Amino acid sequence: MSRFSNTNNKHVSRWLLYIMLVAGTVAVIVFFLPRNSGPQFRYDIGKPWMYSPLIAKFDFPIYKTDEAIKAERDSMADAFEPYFNSMADVGKQQVARFARKYKDGIPGLPPGYAALIADRLTRLYNEGIIDAAVYSELSRDTLAVIRIVSGKSATSVEISGLLSTMTAYERLFSDPKIAAAKQTLQRCNLNEYIQPNLVYDEDRSEAELGDMLSGIPLAGGMVLSGQKIIDRGEIVDAHTYRVLSSFERETRRRSADAAAVPSTIAGQTLFVLTLVVLFTTYIRLFRKDYLDKPRSIAMLYTMITVFPVLVSLMMEHNVLSVYILPFAMTPIFIRIFLDSRTAFNAHVTMVLVCAAAVKYQYEFIIVQLAAGLVAIYSLRELSQRAEIFKTALLVAVGSSAVYFALQLMQDNSITTMDHGMYMYFAANGVLLLFAYPLMLIVEKMFGFTSNVTLIELSNTNKRLLRTLSEVAPGTFQHSVMVGNLAAEIANKIGAKAQLVRTGAMYHDIGKMKNPAYFTENQMGGANPLSAMPRIDAAQIVISHVAEGLKTAEKNGLPGVIKDFIRTHHGTGKTKYFYISYKNEHPDEPVDDTLFTYPGPDPFTREQAILMMADTVEAAARSLPEYTEDGIAKLVDRLVDQQTDEGHFKNCPITFHDIAVAKQVMTDRLKAIYHTRTSYPELNRPAPAPQKAEPAPDPQAAQAAAAPAQQAGGATTEAGATTTAHAPQAQQAAGEAAAKGQNTIELE
């Protein structure tokens, strides 16, 4: 009953996940979608109408173009007569002020000069004086006319018949009598008595001009309900273009009422919901494993949400062209971190959702689908900067080619085509280059590891690997050998070679804690584990997994690398210590967990490859004799034993993959440990014997040397032989058993 309840709860939880994913994605996208309703067409002057015949469903005016309305407004503004208020008191006050100051005459001039200047000032004020800056602005148009308001009447006067403060001053000295006394009069500062008596009435002028401009009709004709606007294939001319624009404008106006907005939102919600549900159904049917990986799901639904939101904002605020956006980033990232099929489905979903916000859906969908396909096909693994450059170039070229093909189907002449779009495609390709740096952000946000990161981690100059080579050189060399073996297997069976190579480089980093306890680092010395109790020795060996995880965490290694550390022994046993302990305590029960690695067993093909390569490489170093048959039997025995013990049950590796892995490891080990040809030694004449002895038989000596060479070791290319010492042989045998799950576990 409990098992049924757990299964049911898991089923309910998964359905809740589906609902939350779909509802959240749809809500975000629909929130940002522009509320444009009514038909959306693409049409340009001089190009054919691509749609079915369009019939007016209601009466609507033919609106003038913005340029035509602006021209009318400018013409009316030029002809407008601004209002100026006549300030009669200004002239009287200034003349009176001058008369009071010089009532006794102007020093240095005859008595009549003061009255003469007062008379001339009065005449200037009667003509009308305007501020110099305002006069300069108005006089640009020689035919400019203003309205002078005096009391309740307004009189139109040409600006040429008026004076500015500057011209009034010059007119004053144009009188010959006044000009003769100019030097004396300049000390009187006569300009202080010349002030504008015609003042611009800004409020009245702007109000009057606004009323006039508002009276300009926005429409220049009518289309009646039922009237045909345009037929399929007809060329759109300037008049038809205005009619079509007016039809769309009037449709939006009629749809902007309170009843139309909810209807538009409902339609958008249904459209987006359908597409997102279809994408979720694909994941549930074909990539159900992603549902168990929250970060993978988060990336997928984020990718199909981000670009529709950006498109909606650009369309709403009329910012640039949506073709600048690098939509191909979505399939690129999903292809790199997940798989091609999911990348294509996500891209199709994202493009169709974006089409709800784009005006020219037909063209947009075709161009972006083609761009996504080019991106998926051209970029299999992003490991070098040149690859993303190549993909960006191909996407730009592919988009341009598809758009050019669409234009060829619509236009008869290449010269009339719209060439501005190709600049957008070029900008799109440039922005697509940012996929390389953005990949790091995606990795950090969603916990993925790209090939670029793996290549960086596998660099032996990295601090952690350099420390491993210094502290535990034998372990380092073993890791390199395992990485080479595992990568070759991965290449043969279509697994991720760079991933397994990098995982191999770090799988034994826990041995840096106590390197001397592991045979590859002992340099032929005594094994400290031999003098320890079996349980303690087993725990030290097992601890290198936990120590490796601690080191990986401390150095910030990705989770996918940590998985190699914890699974490279799976749930296997340190059989040497386990069997030895049982033999030493035949009548006591044995706690298997004391001799068992914490696991888990491998759950990816790459982890299974590493387990096989790790075991076989270590065991191969303990073979007493390297023969083709011996190597093949060793590989078969070790891998079959791992398979029989169920270490590969939780990973998607097949029997065919295992068979290929066996063959690769056998061939590789044969190449590494091939026997060398022994070079003959030069026979030297023996020294004269002290006693007469029979001469040695050369054939007998050669026959005796042969088994000695086989027993002592391989002959080097220099002709010297090396002998395997007994303690080293025992140690190597122990390591072989450790990796082969047979005798001793020293790793």
C-alpha positions in Angstrom: 0.0 0.0 0.0 2.8 2.3 0.9 4.6 1.6 -2.4 1.4 2.5 -4.3 1.0 5.7 -2.3 4.6 6.8 -3.1 4.0 6.1 -6.8 0.8 8.0 -6.8 2.4 11.0 -5.0 5.2 11.1 -7.5 2.7 11.0 -10.4 0.7 13.9 -8.8 3.9 15.9 -8.2 5.0 15.5 -11.8 1.6 16.7 -13.1 1.9 19.7 -10.8 5.3 20.4 -12.3 3.8 20.3 -15.8 1.0 22.7 -14.8 3.4 25.2 -13.1 5.8 25.2 -16.0 3.1 25.8 -18.6 1.1 28.3 -16.5 4.2 30.4 -15.5 5.6 30.5 -19.1 2.3 31.4 -20.6 1.6 34.1 -18.0 4.9 35.8 -18.5 4.7 35.8 -22.3 1.1 36.9 -22.6 1.7 39.7 -20.1 4.3 41.3 -22.4 2.6 40.6 -25.7 1.3 43.8 -27.4 -2.4 44.2 -27.5 -2.7 44.6 -31.3 -5.9 43.2 -32.7 -7.2 42.8 -36.1 -5.5 41.6 -39.3 -1.7 42.2 -39.7 -0.4 42.4 -43.3 2.9 43.1 -45.0 2.7 45.5 -47.9 4.9 48.0 -49.6 4.5 50.5 -52.4 5.4 48.9 -55.8 5.0 45.3 -54.6 2.1 42.9 -55.2 -0.6 42.1 -52.6 0.2 38.6 -51.4 -3.0 37.9 -49.6 -6.6 37.1 -50.6 -8.9 39.9 -51.8 -9.6 42.5 -49.1 -13.1 43.8 -48.7 -14.0 46.6 -46.3 -16.3 45.4 -43.5 -17.2 48.9 -42.4 -17.0 52.5 -43.5 -13.7 54.2 -42.7 -11.9 57.4 -43.7 -8.8 57.4 -45.8 -6.3 59.0 -43.5 -3.7 61.3 -44.8 -0.1 60.3 -44.4 1.9 61.9 -41.6 4.0 63.7 -44.2 1.0 65.3 -45.8 -0.4 66.4 -42.5 2.9 67.8 -41.5 3.2 69.7 -44.7 -0.3 71.2 -44.2 0.6 72.2 -40.6 3.8 73.8 -41.7 2.1 75.8 -44.4 -0.6 76.9 -42.0 2.0 77.9 -39.4 3.9 79.9 -41.9 0.7 81.8 -42.9 -0.3 82.4 -39.3 -0.3 86.0 -38.1 0.9 86.2 -34.5 -0.7 88.6 -32.1 1.1 91.7 -30.6 -0.4 93.9 -28.0 0.0 97.7 -28.6 1.3 99.4 -25.4 0.6 103.1 -26.1 1.7 104.1 -22.6 5.2 102.9 -23.2 6.0 105.6 -25.8 4.4 108.4 -23.8 6.3 107.4 -20.7 9.7 107.2 -22.4 9.2 110.6 -24.2 8.1 112.2 -20.9 11.1 110.8 -19.1 13.4 112.3 -21.7 11.7 115.6 -21.6 12.0 115.8 -17.8 15.7 115.0 -17.8 16.5 117.5 -20.5 13.9 120.3 -19.8 16.8 122.8 -19.5 18.3 121.6 -22.8 21.1 119.2 -23.7 24.5 120.4 -22.6 26.6 121.5 -25.5 23.7 121.8 -28.0 21.3 124.6 -28.9 18.0 124.7 -26.8 15.8 123.3 -29.7 17.6 119.9 -29.8 15.7 118.5 -26.8 12.3 119.2 -28.4 13.5 117.9 -31.7 14.6 114.5 -30.2 11.3 114.2 -28.2 9.4 114.8 -31.5 11.4 112.1 -33.3 10.9 109.6 -30.4 7.2 110.2 -30.6 7.1 109.5 -34.4 9.1 106.2 -33.8 6.7 105.0 -31.2 3.8 105.8 -33.6 5.3 103.6 -36.2 5.6 100.7 -33.8 8.7 99.2 -32.1 9.3 95.4 -31.5 11.9 93.7 -29.5 15.0 93.1 -31.6 15.2 89.3 -31.1 11.5 88.9 -32.0 11.8 91.2 -35.0 14.8 89.3 -36.3 12.8 86.0 -36.1 9.8 87.4 -37.9 11.7 89.3 -40.5 13.2 86.1 -42.0 10.0 86.0 -44.0 9.8 89.2 -45.9 6.1 88.8 -46.3 5.4 88.1 -42.6 2.4 89.8 -41.2 1.4 90.4 -37.6 -1.8 91.4 -35.9 -1.6 94.4 -33.6 -4.3 94.4 -30.9 -5.4 97.7 -29.7 -8.4 97.7 -27.4 -11.0 95.4 -29.0 -9.7 95.6 -32.5 -6.8 93.8 -34.3 -5.1 95.2 -37.3 -2.9 93.2 -39.7 0.4 94.9 -40.4 3.4 93.8 -42.4 6.5 93.3 -40.4 8.5 95.4 -42.9 6.5 98.5 -41.8 7.6 98.2 -38.2 10.8 98.9 -36.3 13.0 96.9 -34.0 14.7 98.6 -31.0 17.9 98.6 -33.1 16.4 100.0 -36.3 14.5 102.6 -34.3 17.8 103.9 -32.8 19.4 104.0 -36.3 16.3 105.8 -37.7 16.6 108.4 -34.9 20.1 109.4 -36.1 19.0 109.4 -39.8 17.7 113.0 -39.2 20.5 115.3 -40.6 20.2 117.7 -37.6 20.5 114.9 -35.1 23.3 113.2 -37.0 25.3 116.4 -36.9 25.3 116.3 -33.1 25.8 112.5 -32.9 29.0 112.7 -30.8 27.4 114.9 -28.2 24.1 113.0 -28.2 25.8 109.6 -27.7 26.6 110.8 -24.1 22.9 111.0 -23.5 22.3 107.2 -24.0 19.3 107.8 -26.2 18.8 104.0 -26.6 17.5 103.9 -23.0 14.4 105.8 -24.2 13.7 103.3 -27.0 11.6 100.4 -25.7 9.2 98.0 -27.5 5.7 99.2 -27.5 4.4 96.1 -29.5 4.7 93.0 -27.2 4.1 89.5 -28.4 1.0 87.9 -26.9 2.2 84.3 -26.6 -0.9 82.8 -25.0 -3.3 84.3 -27.5 -1.1 83.4 -30.5 -0.6 79.8 -29.4 -4.3 79.3 -28.7 -5.3 80.7 -32.0 -2.6 78.7 -33.9 -3.7 75.5 -32.1 -7.3 76.0 -33.1 -6.3 76.5 -36.7 -4.1 73.4 -36.7 -6.7 71.2 -35.0 -9.1 72.1 -37.8 -6.9 70.4 -40.4 -8.8 67.3 -41.6 -6.9 64.0 -41.0 -8.8 62.2 -43.7 -9.0 62.8 -47.4 -11.7 60.5 -48.6 -13.9 57.6 -47.5 -14.2 53.8 -48.1 -17.7 52.4 -47.9 -18.6 49.0 -46.4 -18.4 46.2 -49.0 -16.1 48.1 -51.2 -13.1 46.1 -52.5 -9.8 47.6 -51.3 -7.4 45.4 -53.2 -7.2 42.0 -55.0 -4.6 39.3 -54.9 -1.6 40.1 -57.1 -2.4 43.8 -57.6 0.4 46.2 -57.2 0.2 48.4 -54.1 0.4 52.1 -55.2 0.6 55.2 -53.0 -3.2 55.6 -52.8 -3.8 51.9 -52.0 -1.1 52.0 -49.4 -2.9 54.9 -47.7 -6.2 53.0 -47.8 -4.6 49.8 -46.3 -2.9 51.8 -43.6 -6.2 53.6 -42.8 -8.0 50.2 -42.7 -5.5 48.8 -40.1 -5.6 52.0 -38.1 -9.4 52.1 -38.0 -9.5 48.4 -37.1 -7.2 49.0 -34.1 -9.3 51.9 -33.0 -12.5 50.0 -33.2 -10.8 47.1 -31.3 -9.5 49.2 -28.5 -12.7 49.4 -26.6 -13.3 47.6 -23.3 -14.8 44.5 -24.9 -12.0 44.0 -27.4 -9.0 44.0 -25.0 -10.2 40.9 -23.0 -10.9 39.2 -26.3 -7.4 39.9 -27.5 -5.8 38.6 -24.3 -8.0 35.5 -24.5 -6.8 34.8 -28.0 -3.2 35.4 -27.2 -3.4 33.2 -24.1 -5.0 30.3 -26.1 -2.4 30.6 -28.8 0.6 30.7 -26.5 -0.9 28.0 -24.2 -1.3 25.6 -27.2 2.3 26.0 -28.3 3.7 25.6 -24.8 1.6 22.6 -24.1 2.8 21.0 -27.3 6.4 21.6 -26.3 5.8 20.2 -22.8 4.1 17.1 -24.4 7.2 16.6 -26.5 9.4 16.6 -23.4 7.1 14.3 -21.5 7.0 11.8 -24.4 10.5 11.9 -25.7 12.8 13.5 -23.1 11.2 12.6 -19.8 14.7 12.4 -18.2 14.8 16.2 -18.4 11.9 16.4 -16.0 14.2 15.0 -13.3 16.7 17.7 -14.0 15.3 21.0 -12.7 18.1 23.1 -14.2 17.6 21.6 -17.7 13.8 22.3 -17.5 14.5 25.9 -16.2 16.9 26.6 -19.1 14.4 25.3 -21.7 11.5 27.3 -20.5 13.6 30.4 -20.0 14.9 30.2 -23.5 11.4 30.0 -25.0 10.3 32.9 -22.8 13.1 35.5 -23.1 12.9 36.2 -26.9 9.1 36.6 -27.1 9.4 39.1 -24.2 12.2 41.0 -26.1 10.2 41.0 -29.3 7.1 42.3 -27.6 9.0 45.1 -26.0 10.6 46.1 -29.3 7.2 46.0 -31.1 5.4 47.9 -28.4 8.0 50.7 -28.3 8.9 50.6 -32.0 12.6 50.0 -31.3 14.8 49.0 -34.3 13.9 45.8 -36.1 13.2 42.4 -34.5 15.5 40.8 -37.1 18.5 42.2 -35.1 17.7 39.8 -32.2 19.9 36.7 -32.4 17.1 34.1 -32.1 19.5 31.4 -33.1 21.1 31.6 -29.6 18.2 29.5 -28.3 18.9 26.4 -30.5 22.7 26.9 -30.0 22.6 26.7 -26.2 20.1 23.9 -26.1 22.1 22.0 -28.8 25.3 22.4 -26.8 24.0 21.6 -23.3 21.1 19.1 -24.2 20.4 17.7 -27.7 19.6 18.6 -31.3 16.0 17.4 -31.4 15.0 19.4 -28.3 16.9 22.4 -29.7 14.7 22.3 -32.9 11.4 21.8 -31.0 12.3 24.7 -28.6 13.3 26.9 -31.5 10.0 26.3 -33.4 8.0 26.9 -30.3 9.9 30.2 -29.6 9.6 31.5 -33.1 5.9 30.8 -33.4 5.2 32.5 -30.0 7.3 35.5 -31.2 5.1 35.6 -34.4 2.2 36.6 -32.2 3.9 39.9 -31.5 5.5 40.4 -35.0 3.6 42.1 -37.7 5.1 40.2 -40.7 4.5 36.6 -39.4 5.0 34.7 -42.7 8.4 36.2 -43.6 9.6 36.2 -40.0 8.7 32.5 -39.3 10.4 31.3 -42.5 13.6 33.3 -42.0 14.0 32.4 -38.3 13.3 28.7 -38.8 15.9 28.6 -41.5 18.4 30.4 -39.2 17.7 28.0 -36.4 18.3 24.9 -38.6 21.6 26.4 -39.9 22.7 27.0 -36.3 21.8 23.4 -35.2 23.5 21.8 -38.2 26.7 23.9 -38.1 27.5 23.8 -34.4 27.7 20.4 -32.8 30.1 21.2 -30.0 31.3 24.7 -29.0 34.9 24.1 -28.0 36.6 26.9 -30.0 35.9 30.5 -30.7 36.2 29.8 -34.5 33.2 27.5 -34.3 30.8 30.2 -33.0 32.2 32.6 -35.6 31.6 30.1 -38.4 28.0 29.5 -37.1 27.3 33.2 -36.8 28.5 33.7 -40.4 26.4 30.8 -41.7 23.3 32.0 -39.9 23.7 35.5 -41.4 24.2 34.1 -44.9 21.4 31.6 -44.5 18.9 34.2 -43.3 19.9 36.5 -46.1 19.6 33.7 -48.7 16.1 32.8 -47.5 14.9 36.4 -47.4 16.4 37.0 -50.9 14.5 33.9 -52.2 11.2 35.3 -50.7 11.8 38.7 -52.4 12.5 37.0 -55.7 9.1 35.3 -55.5 7.4 38.6 -54.8 9.4 41.1 -57.0 10.1 41.1 -60.7 13.2 43.3 -60.5 16.2 43.0 -58.2 16.6 46.8 -58.2 13.2 47.3 -56.5 14.0 44.9 -53.6 14.4 46.1 -50.1 18.1 45.9 -49.4 18.0 47.4 -45.9 17.1 44.1 -44.3 20.5 42.6 -45.1 22.0 45.1 -42.7 19.8 43.7 -40.0 21.0 40.1 -40.8 24.6 41.3 -40.6 23.9 42.9 -37.2 22.2 39.7 -36.1 25.3 37.7 -37.0 27.5 40.0 -35.0 25.2 39.8 -31.9 25.3 36.0 -32.3 29.0 36.1 -31.5 28.1 37.0 -28.0 26.9 33.4 -27.5 30.5 32.5 -26.6 30.7 34.8 -23.5 27.0 34.3 -22.6 27.6 30.6 -22.5 29.5 31.1 -19.2 26.4 32.9 -17.7 24.2 30.0 -18.8 26.5 27.5 -17.3 26.5 29.3 -14.0 22.8 29.9 -13.9 21.7 26.4 -14.9 24.6 24.2 -13.8 25.8 23.0 -17.2 29.3 22.4 -18.2 30.4 23.2 -21.8 33.2 21.7 -23.8 35.0 25.0 -23.5 35.0 24.6 -19.7 36.0 20.9 -19.9 38.9 21.8 -22.1 40.1 24.4 -19.7 39.7 22.0 -16.8 41.7 19.3 -18.5 44.7 21.6 -19.0 47.5 20.0 -17.0 48.8 23.5 -16.1 45.7 24.0 -14.0 46.8 24.4 -10.4 44.9 21.3 -9.1 46.3 19.0 -11.8 49.8 20.5 -11.4 49.6 19.8 -7.7 48.4 16.2 -8.4 51.4 15.6 -10.7 53.8 16.8 -8.0 52.2 15.2 -4.9 51.1 11.9 -6.5 52.9 11.5 -9.8 51.9 7.9 -10.2 48.3 8.7 -9.8 48.6 11.6 -12.3 50.1 9.3 -14.9 47.4 6.7 -14.2 44.8 9.4 -14.7 46.3 10.5 -18.0 46.3 6.9 -19.3 42.7 6.3 -18.2 41.7 9.5 -19.9 43.2 8.5 -23.2 41.6 5.0 -23.0 38.2 6.4 -22.0 38.2 9.1 -24.7 39.0 6.6 -27.4 36.1 4.4 -26.2 33.8 7.4 -26.1 34.7 8.4 -29.7 33.9 4.9 -30.9 30.5 4.6 -29.3 29.4 8.2 -29.8 29.7 9.3 -26.2 31.2 12.6 -24.9 34.9 12.2 -25.3 36.0 15.5 -23.8 33.7 15.0 -20.8 35.1 11.6 -19.9 38.7 12.7 -20.5 38.3 15.6 -18.1 36.5 13.4 -15.6 39.3 10.9 -15.8 41.9 13.6 -15.0 40.1 14.3 -11.7 38.6 11.0 -10.7 41.5 10.1 -8.3 42.4 13.6 -6.9 41.4 12.3 -3.4 44.6 10.3 -3.4 46.6 13.5 -2.8 45.6 13.3 0.9 47.6 10.1 1.4 49.5 9.3 -1.8 51.9 6.8 -0.2 49.1 4.4 0.5 48.5 3.8 -3.2 50.8 1.5 -5.2 51.4 3.7 -8.2 53.1 6.3 -5.9 55.2 3.9 -3.8 58.2 3.7 -6.0 58.8 0.0 -5.1 59.0 0.6 -1.4 57.1 -1.2 1.3 53.3 -0.9 1.3 52.1 0.7 4.6 48.7 -1.0 4.2 50.3 -4.4 4.7 50.9 -3.7 8.4 47.4 -2.4 9.1 44.3 -4.2 10.1 42.2 -5.1 7.1 39.2 -2.9 8.0 41.4 0.1 8.6 43.3 -0.4 5.3 40.0 -0.8 3.4 38.7 2.5 4.9 41.8 4.4 3.9 41.5 3.1 0.4 37.8 3.9 0.3 38.3 7.3 1.7 40.0 8.6 -1.4 36.5 9.0 -2.9 35.2 11.2 -0.1 38.5 13.2 -0.1 38.2 13.7 -3.8 34.8 15.2 -3.4 36.0 17.5 -0.7 38.9 18.6 -2.9 36.5 19.1 -5.9 34.2 21.2 -3.8 37.0 23.3 -2.4 38.3 24.0 -5.9 34.9 24.7 -7.4 34.8 21.8 -9.9 31.5 21.4 -11.8 29.0 18.8 -10.5 29.5 16.7 -13.6 33.1 16.2 -12.7 32.2 15.4 -9.1 29.9 12.6 -10.4 32.9 10.9 -12.0 34.7 11.0 -8.6 31.8 9.4 -6.7 31.0 6.8 -9.4 34.3 5.5 -10.7 34.3 2.6 -8.1 30.5 2.5 -7.9 29.3 0.3 -5.0 32.1 -2.2 -5.5 34.2 -3.7 -2.7 37.8 -3.6 -1.8 37.9 -7.3 -2.4 41.5 -8.0 -1.3 40.8 -6.7 2.2 37.3 -8.2 2.2 38.4 -11.7 1.3 41.5 -11.5 3.4 39.4 -10.5 6.4 36.9 -13.3 5.8 39.8 -15.8 5.5 41.3 -14.6 8.8 37.9 -14.7 10.6 36.1 -17.6 9.1 33.6 -18.0 11.9 32.7 -14.3 12.3 30.0 -12.5 10.4 31.4 -9.7 8.2 29.9 -6.3 7.8 30.1 -5.8 4.0 29.6 -2.0 4.3 33.1 -1.6 5.9 34.6 -2.8 2.6 32.2 -1.2 0.2 32.5 2.1 -1.7 29.7 4.6 -1.0 28.8 4.8 -4.7 26.5 5.4 -6.5 27.0 3.2 -9.5 27.5 4.9 -12.8 24.3 6.5 -14.2 25.7 7.9 -17.5 27.6 6.2 -20.4 30.6 8.3 -19.7 30.8 7.3 -16.1 30.5 3.6 -17.1 33.3 4.1 -19.6 35.5 5.6 -16.9 34.9 2.7 -14.5 35.9 0.2 -17.1 39.0 2.1 -18.2 40.1 2.8 -14.7 39.8 -0.9 -13.6 41.5 -2.3 -16.8 44.4 0.2 -16.9 45.4 -0.4 -13.3 45.1 -4.2 -13.6 47.0 -4.3 -16.9 50.1 -2.9 -15.1 50.2 -6.1 -12.9 50.3 -8.7 -15.6 53.3 -10.9 -15.3 53.5 -11.3 -19.1 52.1 -9.1 -21.8 50.7 -11.3 -24.5 47.7 -10.6 -26.8 45.8 -13.5 -25.3 46.6 -12.4 -21.7 45.5 -8.8 -22.3 42.3 -9.8 -24.0 41.4 -12.3 -21.2 42.1 -9.7 -18.6 39.8 -7.1 -20.3 37.0 -9.6 -20.8 37.2 -10.9 -17.2 37.2 -7.5 -15.5 34.5 -5.9 -17.6 32.3 -9.0 -17.5 32.7 -9.1 -13.7 31.5 -5.4 -13.4 28.6 -6.2 -15.7 27.6 -9.3 -13.7 27.8 -7.4 -10.4 25.2 -4.9 -11.8 27.4 -1.8 -11.8 25.9 -0.7 -15.2 22.2 -1.3 -14.5 21.5 2.4 -13.9 23.2 3.8 -17.0 22.1 3.8 -20.6 25.1 1.8 -21.9 24.3 -1.1 -24.2 25.9 -4.5 -24.7 27.2 -3.3 -28.0 28.9 -0.3 -26.3 30.5 -2.7 -23.8 31.8 -4.9 -26.6 33.2 -2.0 -28.4 34.8 -0.7 -25.2 36.4 -4.1 -24.6 37.9 -4.2 -28.1 39.2 -0.6 -27.8 40.9 -1.3 -24.5 42.4 -4.6 -25.7 43.8 -3.0 -28.9 45.1 0.0 -26.9 46.8 -2.1 -24.2 48.4 -4.3 -26.8 49.9 -1.2 -28.4 51.1 0.2 -25.1 52.5 -3.1 -23.7 53.8 -4.7 -26.9 57.0 -6.8 -26.6 60.2 -5.5 -28.0 62.8 -7.3 -30.0 65.9 -8.2 -28.0 69.1 -6.8 -29.4 72.0 -9.4 -29.6 75.1 -8.6 -27.6 78.5 -8.6 -29.2 80.5 -11.7 -28.4 83.9 -10.9 -26.9 86.9 -13.3 -26.7 87.2 -14.8 -23.3 90.5 -14.1 -21.3 93.1 -16.8 -21.3 92.2 -19.4 -18.6 94.5 -20.1 -15.7 93.7 -23.7 -16.1 92.9 -25.7 -19.1 89.1 -25.8 -19.3 86.8 -26.8 -22.1 85.6 -23.9 -24.3 82.0 -22.9 -23.6 79.4 -23.9 -26.2 77.9 -20.6 -27.7 74.6 -22.3 -28.6 74.2 -23.6 -25.1 74.9 -20.1 -23.6 72.4 -18.5 -25.9 69.8 -21.1 -25.0 70.4 -20.5 -21.3 70.1 -16.7 -21.7 66.8 -16.8 -23.3 64.7 -18.0 -20.4 66.6 -15.7 -18.1 65.6 -12.8 -20.2 61.9 -13.9 -20.1 62.1 -14.4 -16.4 63.9 -11.2 -15.6 62.0 -8.7 -17.7 61.9 -7.0 -21.1 65.1 -6.0 -22.8 65.5 -2.4 -23.5 66.4 -0.9 -26.8 70.0 -0.3 -25.5 70.4 -4.0 -24.9 70.1 -3.9 -21.0 67.6 -6.0 -19.2 65.5 -5.0 -16.1 64.4 -7.4 -13.4 61.1 -7.2 -11.5 61.8 -7.4 -7.8 59.6 -9.6 -5.7 58.1 -6.9 -3.5 57.1 -4.8 -6.5 55.5 -7.8 -8.2 53.5 -8.5 -5.1 52.4 -4.8 -4.9 51.4 -4.7 -8.6 49.5 -7.9 -8.1 47.7 -6.3 -5.3 46.7 -3.3 -7.4 45.5 -5.6 -10.2 43.3 -7.4 -7.8 42.0 -4.1 -6.5 41.0 -2.9 -9.9 39.9 -6.3 -11.1 37.8 -6.9 -7.9 39.9 -10.0 -7.3 42.8 -9.8 -5.0 43.8 -6.4 -3.4 42.4 -2.9 -3.6 45.1 -0.3 -3.3 43.3 2.5 -5.1 
